[in-house]
Amino acid sequence: MKFKITAICSLFLLLLVSSFTPVKKTSRVYVSDYENVLGTSLELKVMALSPAQATLAENAAMDEIDRMNKILSGYDASSEFNRWMNGEKKATKISPELFEVLSLFDKWRVQSNGALDASAEIVVKLWKEAGKNSRQPTAAELANAVAQVKQRHWTLNETDHTVTRLDDAPLMLNSFVKSYIMNKACDVALTKNGITAIVMNIGGDIVVRGAHTEQILVSDPKADAENDAPISRLMVNNMAVATSGNYRRGELVNGVWHSHIVDPRTGLPADKMISATVVADNATDAGALATAFNVLAPEESKVLAATVPHAEYLLITSDGKRVESNGWKKLEIPLAKAKTPEAIKALPADNTWDPNYELAIKLELREINDFRARSPYVAVWVVDAAKKPIRNIAIWYRKPKYLDELDTWYDTYYNKYYDSDRSITSTTSATRPAGKYTLKWDGKNGKGELVKLGTYTIMIEVAREHGSHQLMTEEMDFTKPQKPITMRGNEEVTSVVLDYIKKD
């Protein structure tokens, strides 16, 4: 009897102790969108144990971006870089960060055989001026620019951490500085308690750090909408991805488009590649290689990539050829096969949307000068003639708990909205200007089925922190050809153009 009582008491104590065993917390993903960060958009994903911890990490990352930008920006007249540029030509003590970046430019100038050079800004300015005057630079102007680029523009003193400016050549710390800043910001965010991983995407360059694997979609440079089908899909963990290309920024000179990326060795716009995507351990390496690969020939790129451990790349040449590094396939997961043109033509035409057509939605958010005070919340979706929701095309927000500020979208979609895909997927692409987006509707509903031809309404809702709320709607009859429609702008949106077009 005594044994039975002892056993029962032991069991009771075991149950009592187990009932007080703390439940192990698991991380979840907190997603935020920002506009006009380093001149483009930012998407931040923080894997944290609580919303409060995610917010602390997010604030730390954003503060570090701001701090680094005040050091390295070529566009902020008050940055340390610009103060040094405009100062006396004497040994000047500079911050460790600026010293490191100038050292990296010295390294990459040699390593890339001149393809990367901070003084490429000499050539960039020449082409911008030529574009304003609707003419090509002369041979003499190009030769003079190249001769200036080849000069040495600063010297670094490792002993006392000083730099001496040697001439007045214009310099710009582009190429890989955005990636360098992203590295620093992710480092700071990961020091915060409860943070298990972070994914930072600034203008298409991505850093994935911590206990998380991110699916990366590589944008098709010939199909430049935010939701176009990708040309590659990767699985990335504790690495960085950078894409550089000529399909989003450049100069129009006498009706001819020229890349914003120039070859400092020739003075000519880089035109052999339209896109280069690089995966590397270090974000700075990925950014430097992606830019250099737009300038170099594929054979030169292969040699340069071999100098960076674990670097893999995908190049798209100007004639559409795909060039991959030997290890690219190891990172890649298969894409769903697209229908061939023959298969599309064979589809029945039973009053169904023609799969050869799509609606392009070009959206430009109004630039707000208040420093990061107003992050936009944007929703774009389609409803039918009965106002029944057909397709949710885009939703961008900073904090999910404020999604109800998009009240029309919220009432329509929130109960159906599931964010898991967005939590594990990011898109790498060439950097776009801040606030300018292209989206497409391919005539399919949320299940991927082609809709019936008819009248549909495009819904665009924008709310901004400390700003206004705007709902824009446009009814379109897709049973007949449509001319491009320009919707009137408002306090939050500069313009929207709707263009029902045949696919390329």
VEXNU-346653 format. One line per field, with one value per residue (C-alpha): x, y, z; residue number from 1. Coordinates in steps of 0.001 Angstrom, whole numbers, padded with zeros to 6 digits, always signed. Each point is the difference from the previous one (the first is absolute). Layout:
N
px = [X,...]
py = [Y,...]
pz = [Z,...]
num = [NUM,...]
END
This chain:
504
px = [+000000,+002850,+001611,-003258,-000351,+003613,-000481,-003186,+001719,+002934,-002345,-001887,+003259,+001106,-003266,+000186,+003557,-000800,-002991,+002370,+002572,+000257,-001268,+002870,-000549,+000511,+001019,-002395,+000577,-000678,-000027,+000429,+000153,+001688,+000221,+002914,+002764,+003397,-001957,-002210,-002403,+000764,-001671,+001073,-000874,+000906,-000368,-000616,-001595,-002303,-001208,+001851,+003300,-000609,-000623,+003232,+001978,-001735,+000703,+003636,+000408,-001598,+002089,+003157,-001016,-000504,+003351,+001859,-001760,+001163,+003544,-000010,-002742,+000997,-003394,-000060,+002107,+000584,+001312,+003529,+000926,-001152,+001676,+003265,-000534,-000477,+002730,+003669,+002394,+001897,+000189,-003411,-001065,-003161,-002376,+000862,-002961,+001031,+003595,-001142,-002163,+002784,+002313,-002540,-000185,+003787,-000186,-002827,+001525,+002989,-001913,-002526,+002685,-001511,-003654,-000877,+001205,-001403,+001137,-002312,-002154,+002129,-001407,-003526,-000090,+001246,-002849,-002609,+001110,-000035,-003539,-001164,+001404,-001352,+003388,+002614,+003265,+002808,+002974,+002215,-002352,-000060,+003765,+000440,-002457,+001765,+003373,-001372,-001430,+003392,+001582,+000377,-002495,+000910,+002600,-000708,+002262,-000591,+002039,-002033,-003214,+000209,-000799,+001406,-002002,+002282,-002233,-003485,-001393,-003674,-000375,-003008,-000026,-002521,+000526,+000006,-000533,-003712,+000944,+002680,-002587,-002430,+002692,+000519,-003744,-000614,+002919,-001541,-003522,+001199,+001556,-003461,-001562,-002447,+001031,+000666,+000339,-000330,-000627,+000668,-000886,+000985,-000879,+000503,+003227,-000595,+001761,-001200,+001486,-000744,-002067,-002124,+000013,-001519,-001420,+001443,-001707,+002236,-001833,-000207,+001777,-002239,-003235,+000348,-003122,+000143,-002146,+001332,+001161,+003656,+002777,+001488,-000876,+002622,+000139,+002423,+001193,+002598,+000992,-000588,-001484,+000577,-001342,+001217,-001275,-000771,-003762,-001213,+002354,+001958,+000188,-001981,+002336,-001469,-002686,+002494,-000068,+003391,+000695,+000739,+002857,+003110,+003286,+002622,+002650,-001670,-002363,-002896,-003256,+000120,-002142,+001150,-002263,-003542,+000135,+002466,-001061,+002614,-000257,+002903,+000783,+000507,-002418,+002825,+001552,-003373,-000652,+003477,-000096,-003522,+001044,+003324,-001673,-002081,+003252,+002144,-000278,-001283,+003502,+001365,-002891,+000797,+003592,-001042,-002639,+002666,+001766,-003022,-000702,-003509,-001054,-002550,-001638,-002610,+000596,-002496,+001802,-001353,-000996,-001942,+002558,+000072,+003466,+000291,+002871,+000745,-001690,-003118,-002180,+000795,-001790,-002902,-003345,-002159,-002523,-003443,+000103,-001663,-002380,+001580,-001403,-001508,-001777,-001359,-001396,-001664,-002039,-003784,-001387,-003307,-000408,+003000,+002776,+002523,+003218,+002036,-001072,+000653,-000714,+003080,-000495,+002657,-000159,+002093,-000253,+000451,+003380,-000291,+002982,-000625,+002813,-001564,-003017,-002568,+000304,-002641,-002564,-001093,-002548,-000870,-002766,-002709,-003772,-002629,-003171,-001766,+002870,+001055,+003778,+001814,+003726,+002223,+002944,+002155,+000010,+002864,-000013,+002224,-001882,-002781,-001956,-000610,-001265,-003525,+001024,-000462,-003633,-001459,+002641,-000242,-003736,+000442,+003037,+001325,-001834,+001355,+003453,+002793,+003525,+002106,+001194,+001201,+001785,+002339,+000362,+001974,+000755,+003391,+000145,+001819,-000591,-003089,-000502,-001911,-003780,-000299,-001636,-001447,-002499,-001843,-003317,+000013,-003763,+000065,-001912,+001493,-000090,+002058,-002971,-000663,-003062,-002834,+000268,-002014,+000114,+002363,+001032,+003603,+000200,+003006,+000023,+002822,+000300,+003071,+001061,-000830,-001340,-003263,-002076,-000706,-002206,+000330,-002256,-000216,-002598,+001243,-001852,+002348,-002325,+001452,+003359,+000939,+002120,+002418,-001843,+001701,-001630,+000120,+002628,-000589,+001826,+001528,+000248,+001680,-001550,-001448,-000022,-002080,+001006,-001733,+002671,+001076,+002793,+003484]
py = [+000000,+002335,-000735,+000849,+003341,+000880,-000843,+002093,+002950,-000282,-000054,+003022,+001939,-000941,+001252,+003149,+000777,-000729,+002344,+002844,-000817,+003186,-000239,+000482,+003114,-000196,+002764,+001474,+002326,+003735,+001814,+003738,+002101,+003376,+002439,+002227,-001703,+000482,+001304,-003072,-002298,-002234,-003185,-001279,-003387,-000624,-003456,+000704,-001480,+003004,+003130,+002202,-001742,+000258,+003737,+000499,-001856,+001899,+003370,-000982,-001008,+003202,+002158,-001698,+000618,+003675,+000197,-001645,+002167,+003142,-001296,-001397,+001747,+001792,+001719,+001538,+003164,-000324,-003598,-000685,-001154,+003258,+002100,-001793,+000389,+003754,+000499,+000821,-002320,-001046,-003053,-000200,-002239,-001877,-002500,-003717,-000630,+002532,-001198,-003602,+000871,+001979,-002948,-002333,+002218,-000150,-003793,-000454,+002433,-002338,-003263,+000897,+001276,+003484,-000999,+001423,+003501,+002776,+002520,-001581,+002972,+002049,-002071,-000079,+003817,+000244,-002169,+001798,+003326,-001428,-001278,+003457,+001424,-002859,-001009,-002709,+000835,+000626,-002341,+002685,+000402,-003758,-000267,+002855,-001593,-003372,+001682,+001669,-003278,-001675,+002494,-000695,+002108,-000628,-001641,-001807,-000120,-003221,+001205,+003056,-000765,+003101,+000582,+002629,+001225,+000409,+001750,+001412,-002955,-000690,-003222,-002081,-002930,-002133,-003573,-001818,+002627,-000776,-003620,+001110,+002012,-002934,-002228,+002467,+000412,-003752,-000437,+002512,-001459,-003517,+001144,+000692,-002541,-002477,+000523,-003252,+001269,+003018,+000516,+003452,+000926,+003491,+000659,-003629,-000718,-002504,-001147,-003191,-000558,-002336,-003174,+000434,-001051,+002485,-000747,+002558,+000740,+001467,+002609,-000371,+003103,-000144,-000073,+002785,-000179,-000660,-003120,-001339,-003610,-000369,-001528,-001904,-001049,-000549,-001221,+002152,-000202,+002290,+001507,+003161,+000507,+003024,+000802,+002760,+000827,+002673,-000519,+002476,+002971,+001769,+002946,+000629,+001620,+000850,-002628,-002739,-001511,-000254,-001870,+001953,-002469,+001108,-001658,+002269,-001496,+001131,+002780,-001804,-001234,-003692,-001789,-003627,-001045,+000918,-001712,-001644,-001764,-001130,-002113,+000307,-000425,+003731,+002683,+002354,-002682,-000780,+003681,+000594,-003078,+000718,+003474,-001157,-002822,+002566,+001507,-003091,-002685,-003385,-001481,+002867,-000399,-003683,+000831,+002739,-002198,-002631,+002497,+000100,-003256,-001466,+002703,-001179,+002014,+000190,+002351,+001017,+001365,+002736,-002620,-001968,-002739,-001486,-000532,-001842,-000789,-003658,-000019,+001997,-003090,-001126,+003095,-000179,-001731,-000721,+002519,-000991,-000430,+002840,-000797,+000198,+002497,-002981,-001209,+003479,+000281,-003380,+001068,+000189,+003490,-000557,+003667,-000385,+002530,-000217,-001338,+001959,+003269,+001551,+003197,+002035,+002204,+002698,+001561,+002913,+000916,+003636,+000756,+001326,+002025,-000558,-002355,-003448,+001425,-001432,-003608,-000858,-002755,-001027,-002528,-000797,-002458,-000754,-000414,-001079,+001820,-001243,+001380,-003549,-000230,-001777,+000419,+001547,+001354,+001764,+000890,+002017,+001035,+000743,-001405,-002587,+001321,+003228,-001750,+001072,+003511,-001419,-000370,-000936,-002638,-001171,-000554,-001838,-002156,-000094,-003151,-001811,+001524,-002423,+001338,-003161,+000200,+003563,-001013,-002372,+001607,+003039,+001328,+001111,+002477,+003036,+003003,+002021,+003714,+000627,-000142,-001287,-003393,-002056,-002765,-002270,-001798,-003022,-000453,-002766,-000260,-000924,-003701,+000542,-000419,+002329,+002166,+000606,+003051,+002861,+003112,+000117,+002773,+000654,+001014,+001909,+001031,+001948,+001108,+001647,+000368,+003547,+000525,-000338,-002939,-000370,-002463,+000000,-002068,-000482,-002120,-001649,-001996,-002756,-001224,+002627,+001711,+002653,+003089,+000675,+001633,+002562,+000326,+003359,+000275,+001067,+000805,-003492,-001097,+001960,-002024,-003338,-001205,-003043,-001576,-003078,-001388,-003054,-001928,+000254]
pz = [+000000,+000911,-003402,-001802,+001837,-000745,-003682,-000210,+001668,-002391,-002977,+001360,+000459,-003520,-001470,+002123,-001166,-003633,+000160,+000894,-002724,-002103,-003564,-002421,-002077,-003757,-002347,-002509,-002920,+000278,-003353,-000586,-003167,-000327,-002886,-001012,+001985,-001698,-002988,-000432,+001872,+002982,+001183,+003410,+001489,+003621,+001556,+003676,+003107,+000484,-001820,+002500,-000710,-003747,+000333,+001967,-002671,-002799,+001616,+000571,-003650,-001285,+002347,-001262,-003625,+000833,+001790,-002864,-002566,+001843,-000448,-003549,-001993,-003160,-000148,+003494,-000038,+003733,-000099,+001171,-003515,-001581,+002679,-000731,-003758,+000375,+002604,-000278,-001805,+003083,+002250,+001664,+002846,-001000,+001593,-000037,-002310,-002656,+000222,-000500,-003006,-001699,+000659,-001584,-003085,-000277,+000272,-002526,-002486,-000253,+000377,-002734,-002363,+000087,-000506,+003440,+000745,+002188,-002615,-002594,+001024,-002440,-002870,+001465,+000175,-003586,-001287,+002102,-001420,-003519,+000601,+001071,-003231,-002150,-001356,+000338,+001798,-002451,-000313,+001541,+002988,+000571,-000241,+002453,+002453,-000164,+000545,+003142,+001285,-000304,+002363,+003701,+001950,+003652,+002217,+003243,+003025,+001944,+002974,+000978,-001952,-002152,-003654,-002349,-002987,-003035,-002562,-000617,-001928,+000869,+001984,+000957,+002408,-001876,-001276,+003348,+002724,+000308,+000688,+002462,+001939,-000021,+001539,+002840,+000628,+000146,+002406,+002393,-000242,+000791,+003293,+001458,+002373,-001447,-003637,-001837,-003581,-002251,-003713,-001413,-003579,-001136,-003616,-001011,+001900,+002793,+003162,+001740,+003443,+002911,+000417,-003109,-003646,-002448,-003413,-002432,-003306,-002702,-002079,-003748,-001392,-003074,+002019,+002491,+002159,+003732,-000382,-003323,-000139,+001093,-002107,+002938,+003548,+002702,+003584,+001999,+003598,+001623,-003326,-002009,-003459,-002229,-003459,-002269,-003475,-002538,-000311,+002627,-000089,-002728,-002374,-003185,-002532,-003418,+000475,+000938,+003500,+001704,+003226,+003188,+000495,-001869,-000799,+001626,-002289,-003240,+001067,-001688,+001543,+000862,-002584,-000044,+002909,+000969,+003399,+002375,+003211,+002529,+003151,+002457,+003687,+000403,-001235,-000991,-002202,-001589,-000768,-001412,-002227,-001302,-001149,-001439,-001945,-001897,-001270,-000552,-002669,+001271,-000171,+002132,+002444,+000445,+000899,+002435,+001675,+000681,+002300,+002358,+001907,-000484,-002496,-002585,-002767,-002742,-002937,-002678,-003053,-002240,-002578,+002619,+000659,+003490,+001544,+003331,+002322,+000628,+003404,-000847,-000456,+003569,+001326,-002433,+000364,-003066,-001254,-001199,-003754,-001891,-002822,-003431,-002533,-001874,+003146,+000676,-003512,+000430,+003028,-000618,-000598,+001858,+000910,+002308,+000523,-002847,+001629,-002532,+001699,+003403,+001882,+000954,+003065,+000293,+003442,+001254,+003669,+000872,+001567,+003538,+001181,+003715,+000979,+000211,+001806,-002337,-001080,-002627,+000310,-003491,-001257,-003616,-000894,-002576,+000449,-002520,-001091,+003139,+002138,+000890,+000623,-002832,+000566,+002680,-002017,+002619,+003671,+001523,+003631,+002962,+003009,-000483,+002980,-001969,-003137,+000901,-001104,-003504,+000982,-003394,-000683,+003623,-000208,-003305,+000587,+003527,+001112,-003067,+000117,+000818,+000189,+000103,-003624,+000476,+003203,-001806,-003441,-001171,-003492,-001265,-002866,-001298,+002259,-000814,+000744,+003221,-000252,-003579,-000479,-002823,+000758,-002398,-000001,-002304,+000028,+002613,+003249,+003361,-000933,-003147,-002362,-002927,+000606,-002412,-002219,+001389,+002132,+002974,+002357,+000973,+003661,+001382,+003653,+001660,+003618,+001457,+003617,+001094,-003526,-001867,-001195,-003726,-001885,-003803,-002267,-003746,-001790,-003204,-002676,-001147,-002757,-002321,-000630,+002545,-000318,+002894,+002889,+002222,+003391,+001752,+002734,+003570,+003218,+000225,-003646,-002797,-002798,-001076,-003613,-000980,-003313,-001435,-002286,-001945,+001707,-001484]
num = [1,2,3,4,5,6,7,8,9,10,11,12,13,14,15,16,17,18,19,20,21,22,23,24,25,26,27,28,29,30,31,32,33,34,35,36,37,38,39,40,41,42,43,44,45,46,47,48,49,50,51,52,53,54,55,56,57,58,59,60,61,62,63,64,65,66,67,68,69,70,71,72,73,74,75,76,77,78,79,80,81,82,83,84,85,86,87,88,89,90,91,92,93,94,95,96,97,98,99,100,101,102,103,104,105,106,107,108,109,110,111,112,113,114,115,116,117,118,119,120,121,122,123,124,125,126,127,128,129,130,131,132,133,134,135,136,137,138,139,140,141,142,143,144,145,146,147,148,149,150,151,152,153,154,155,156,157,158,159,160,161,162,163,164,165,166,167,168,169,170,171,172,173,174,175,176,177,178,179,180,181,182,183,184,185,186,187,188,189,190,191,192,193,194,195,196,197,198,199,200,201,202,203,204,205,206,207,208,209,210,211,212,213,214,215,216,217,218,219,220,221,222,223,224,225,226,227,228,229,230,231,232,233,234,235,236,237,238,239,240,241,242,243,244,245,246,247,248,249,250,251,252,253,254,255,256,257,258,259,260,261,262,263,264,265,266,267,268,269,270,271,272,273,274,275,276,277,278,279,280,281,282,283,284,285,286,287,288,289,290,291,292,293,294,295,296,297,298,299,300,301,302,303,304,305,306,307,308,309,310,311,312,313,314,315,316,317,318,319,320,321,322,323,324,325,326,327,328,329,330,331,332,333,334,335,336,337,338,339,340,341,342,343,344,345,346,347,348,349,350,351,352,353,354,355,356,357,358,359,360,361,362,363,364,365,366,367,368,369,370,371,372,373,374,375,376,377,378,379,380,381,382,383,384,385,386,387,388,389,390,391,392,393,394,395,396,397,398,399,400,401,402,403,404,405,406,407,408,409,410,411,412,413,414,415,416,417,418,419,420,421,422,423,424,425,426,427,428,429,430,431,432,433,434,435,436,437,438,439,440,441,442,443,444,445,446,447,448,449,450,451,452,453,454,455,456,457,458,459,460,461,462,463,464,465,466,467,468,469,470,471,472,473,474,475,476,477,478,479,480,481,482,483,484,485,486,487,488,489,490,491,492,493,494,495,496,497,498,499,500,501,502,503,504]
END
